[in-house]
Amino acid sequence: MVLKKCRLKVKETVATLIAPEEFFTVAEKEIIRQRVMLENYISKDPQFLHSLVPVPVPADSPEIVRRMAVAAFKAGVGPMASVAGAIAYFAVREMVNKGARHVIFENGGDIALYIQQPVLIGIYSGNKLKNLALKVRPRNSIVGICTSSGTMGHSLSFGRADSVTVMSEDPVLADAVATALCNSIKEENPEKIEKSINKFLIEGIEGIIVAIGDLIGLGGNLPELVEVPIPDELVTTW
């Protein structure tokens, strides 16, 4: 198995893909397909795009719309909070369905992966925490590792956490919960951070890492954390 790396850009989706080269086109076509369905739905229901709270959707909506809506209700955020995780999930699922056995798809700090060998996923929250990584081991399922920040990047956030990273076998849910948890963290207070982490360790969420200032909060069942140098060029901002 020869793995290669490519950059995919489809409108607002700018993703990094590591996979056998023959699956690059599969991923790009699936990104386009999912975006078209999402954009067509939004054209009929603009509230889905703009709402900062969960909104119901019809049962016959496209799967990506339904998954984003369900994640929004579980996390208590608007449905678009999980769009990056959703695109990542569907791209990886399609590649796996077409025969890929080792895929890493990163979309603006949100990662979906399906792997045959252990990989290191870096956790970055500025200069104070940039050489820490999760050692993710293979399993027979897609895994999502999604990160939200209140201090870096361009994504909308109402919190002050430098980074909130959430792990789940549902990348859509991981993305929504990362956003919601990041929104809830307003200060460097260990007790409040622990309370917020426990609140969002809902069904389907495996583990959480919160970094704010000099504090790091951990919750759930996380993979091994290892210290490794992470080159700046590998860091994605949100």
N, C-alpha and C positions, 0 to 999 in steps of 0.2 A: 504494500500500500504506500503510494507516494502522495504526500500531502503538499498542497500548494496554498498560497495566500493571495487573495485578491480583494480589491475595493469595489463595492457595488454602490451605485448612486441611482436612485429612482425618485425623482422629485425631492421631497424632504427626507426620504430614507437614505442615509449614508451609512453603509454597513461594511464591516470587515469579515471576510469568510475564510476559514481554513478548512479545506476538504480536498479530496481528489479532484483534479481539474475538470473531469467530465461532469461534475455536478454544479459547476458555476452557472451554467445556463439554466439548469433546473431551478436553482435558487432565484435567479433574476426573473424568470417567467412567473414564479409563484409570488414574488413580491409585487409584480405588476398586477397579477390577477387579484390578489387580496386588496390592493390599493384601489383598484377599479370598483370592486364590490363595496368597499367602505365609502369611497367618494360618492358613488351612486346613492347609497343609503343616506348619507349626510345631506345630499341635495334635496331629499324629500323630508328630512328631519334635522334641520339645522341645530336644534336644541342638543342633539347628541354631540355635536362639535363643541358647543360653547358652555354647556352646563358644568358647574364645579361640584355638583352633587349627582348621585345616581339617578338615572332615568330609565323607565321601563321601555322595552322594545317588543315588537310583535314576534310571535313564536315562529313565523316564517321568514324572519330576517336572516341575512347571511350569517354563517357560523361565526365569522370574526366579530360581527356586531354583537351577537348573543354572548359570546365569551367575554367580550369587553364589558358588556352590561352586567353580567353576573359578577365579574371581578369587582366592578365598581360598587355594587351593593354590599359585597362582603367586606370591602375596605372602607366604604363610606366616602368615596371620591367621585369625581366626574368620570365618565367612561373613557375619555381620551387620555386619561392618566396612564393607561396601559397599552397605548397604541404601539410603542416601540417593542415591548415584550410580545405583543400579539403578532406583529410582523415577523419577529425572530422565531417564534414558535412555529408558525405556518411554513416558513421557509425551511426550517430544519425537518419538520414532519414530512414535507414533500420529498426532500432529499433522502430521508430514511426510507420512505415508501418506495423510492426508485432504486434502492439498494445501497445507499451510503451507510458505512459502518463507523465512520469517525468524522464528526462535523462540529465545528465551533463557529457560531454566528454571533457577532457583536454588533449591536445597533444602538449607538449613542449611550454606551454605558450599560445597556441591558443585553444579557447574554443568554442564548439558548444553546445547549450542546447535547450531543449524543456521542459517546466516546468509547473506544476500545482499550485505551491505555490512560494512566493517570495524567492529568494536566494541572498546571498551576494557574489560578485565576487571581490576578493582582487586585488588592484593595487599596484604593488611592483616595486620600482626603486632604491633599495639600502637603506641604513640606514636613509636617509633623508625623504623618503616617503614609509612607510611600514605598516601603520595602517589605510589605506584608502580603502574603498570598494564601489562598485556600488550595489545599491539595485535594482535588476532586477525583475520586476513583470511578472506574467504569460501573455502569449499572444498565439494566435492560430497559431503559426509559429515557426520555428527554428530560433534561434538568434546566431550570431557569435560575440565573444568578443576576439579579437586577439591582441597580444602584441609583439613588436619588440624592441630590445635594441642594442645600439651601444657600450655599456660599460660592459655588462654582457652576459654570456653564450657563446656558440660556433658558433652560426649562423653567416653567412657572413653579415656584415653591413658596410656601408661607412660613417655613421653618428656618432654623438657624444651624441645623446639623451640617457638619462638613461633608459627611457621607452617611447614608443608610443603605446597607446591602442586605438583600433578602433572598433566601434560597428556597425553591419549591420545585416540585415536578410539574407545576403549572406556571410557565413563564409569564402568562398574562396576569395571574393572581400575584405573582412575585412583584411585578412592576407596579400594580395598583397599590399593594401594601407598602412598598418602598416609598411611594409618593405620600401616602397617608401618614405613615410613621414619621417621615421627614417633616411634614407639615406640623406635626404635634410637638416637636422638640423646639423649645424656645430659649432654653438656657442651659448652662453647664451645671446641672443639678443631678447628682447620682441617683437619688431616690426617684425623681420624676422620670429620668431616663429608663430606669429599671421598670417603673410602672408602665411606661409607654411600650416598652419591648414586650412585656407580659400581655398587655392588651392586644397586641397584634400577632401574638403567637396563636393564631386561629387555625382551624382545621385546614390542612393543606400546606401550611408554612412549616418548613423544616428548621430553619435557623435564621438568625438576625445578627448583624453587626452594626453598631452605631458609633460614629466618631464625631466628637465635637470638642474643639479646643484640645485640652490635655486628657480628656476622658474617652475611654473606649468601653462600650457596653456590649455584652454578648448574651444571646439567648437561644434556646432550642438545641437542636442536635446538629452542630456544624461539623464539616470536615476538619481535618488537621490544619492548623494554622502554622505556616512556616515563614521564616525570614529569608527573603531573596532580593537581590538588587533588581529593580524594575526600571528599565531605561525610559526616559521621559517621552521618547517618540512612540512608546506603546500605550501611553495614557490617553484615554478618551475622556473629554469633558462632556457634560450633559446639556 
